């Protein structure tokens, strides 16, 4: 089964070491949450996994081969990247933006086929943007645009979906629906890596979480193994409250670690 591997990645911006010898294996079938404080290296890591970030040391491999061994069209079919705060510079209609996700399957001036339209319609329903058909992207709210760009990424039917904070601008309902959609994509045989700041969403939806701190992997495992009071205090400097609802655990960041709760 396909897998994406980061092997000893180190990245510098100027004199600052952003990633420090990070290794990570991403098998298909899992929703993996990538978390950590601001500046921990999450966006840099996910861009490196997508082949968009130059690294000083280490390499990213797809099925044991360097990303450079694949042509861009092949990579476009296998890996999709959704940038943080994804934007569109052209006033195109929503459906046209989503259809761009089918580009890796077209050759030269080939036109969209019937199955391309079917995939486009399906992912628009899944991302809850079908009702936006006919509107141009410059008329959308930030949350609507995020869901449209997610639909475009899904339209390429990638083996690996790398999404950087896709729920940051969404209302609570769409946060839940997008996280559920990402889980379904992963459990349907894909692999999804999602950058999150919401510990509770990660606890509820992710099969595995990778916690970064100061450019290194501080913890990697199932949410219940990683989200302990000790680890969260060490990485975030917070105290948390834990609970359970309908048999599922939840957590709530409560206060700065060591702060008097009176």
CORMODA-V523611 format. One record per run of one state. SS is the DSSP state (~ for helix, > for strand, _ for the rest). FROM is the first residue (numbers start at 0). LEN is the number of residues. Records with the same first field share a line. If there is no record, write none. Layout:
# CORMODA-V523611
SS: FROM-LEN + FROM-LEN
This chain:
# CORMODA-V523611
_: 0-2 + 13-2 + 27-3 + 36-5 + 49-7 + 62-2 + 69-2 + 82-10 + 105-8 + 126-3 + 132-3 + 139-2 + 155-4 + 164-7 + 187-3 + 195-3 + 205-2 + 213-2 + 221-1 + 226-2 + 236-1 + 245-2 + 256-6
>: 2-11 + 15-12 + 30-6 + 56-6 + 64-2 + 78-4 + 92-1 + 135-1 + 159-5 + 190-5 + 207-6 + 215-6 + 237-8 + 247-9
~: 41-8 + 66-3 + 71-7 + 93-12 + 113-13 + 129-3 + 136-3 + 141-14 + 171-16 + 198-7 + 222-4 + 228-8
